[in-house]
């Protein structure tokens, strides 16, 4: 991990993208300084086609979260962990039993500090959209019970950062009266939820995937919006830490 860049990447097996018999695989490899890929390894033989991966480095491990895909088209969130030179077997985190034949294009988000890992994802429970949050204190070996953190009808496209005091700050998109709204919510270390804060209206559609980042002790949020003339704009806002 110190000398090489460890990659986790999706890969097609048995066909072209979009073909019925094509399974999207999750693989890893080491990218050497000369650009060659070594030690490629299969981590999961069947995953969601279009949902983005999330990864984060903890004190002793690398954690990757992704949307899994069963033979029956159940699309749960799973995690793999690279530690002491080995990958763990996939561990299913969500228990939503979301069955959907097409990829929802709605991946999970991770953040970490030390041995603590934060995980956020969008799913459907009993046909109702949810934003869910879970916390691990042992580098993703075990997880807290999932906590639903939305208050209206979410669309997803989640992101999360861990604040210096241990609070999780989560962003997602929700349905609004005039298109999609970008919202924020803080989850305290004890699990208590602060009020939802609606930051902006992003117009029609999903508005991309909003991103949160801490840089030089400042917190930033960026997103795209679509105006009434269908023009896309990129926004960056500095938030109070």
Buried (B, 14 or more C-beta within 10 A) or exposed (E): EEEEEBEBEBEBEEEEEEEEEBBBBBBBBBEEEEEEBEEEEEBBEEBBBBBBBBBBBBEEBBBBBBBBBEEEEBBBBBBBBBBEEEBBEBBEBBEBBBEEEEBBBBBBBBBBBEBBBBBBBBBBBEEEBBBBBBBBEEBBBEBEEBBBBBEEEBBBBBBBBBBEEBBBBBBBBBEBEEBBBBBBBBBEEEEEBEEBEEBBBBBEBBBBBBBBEBEEEEBBBBBBBBEEEEEEEEBEEEBEE
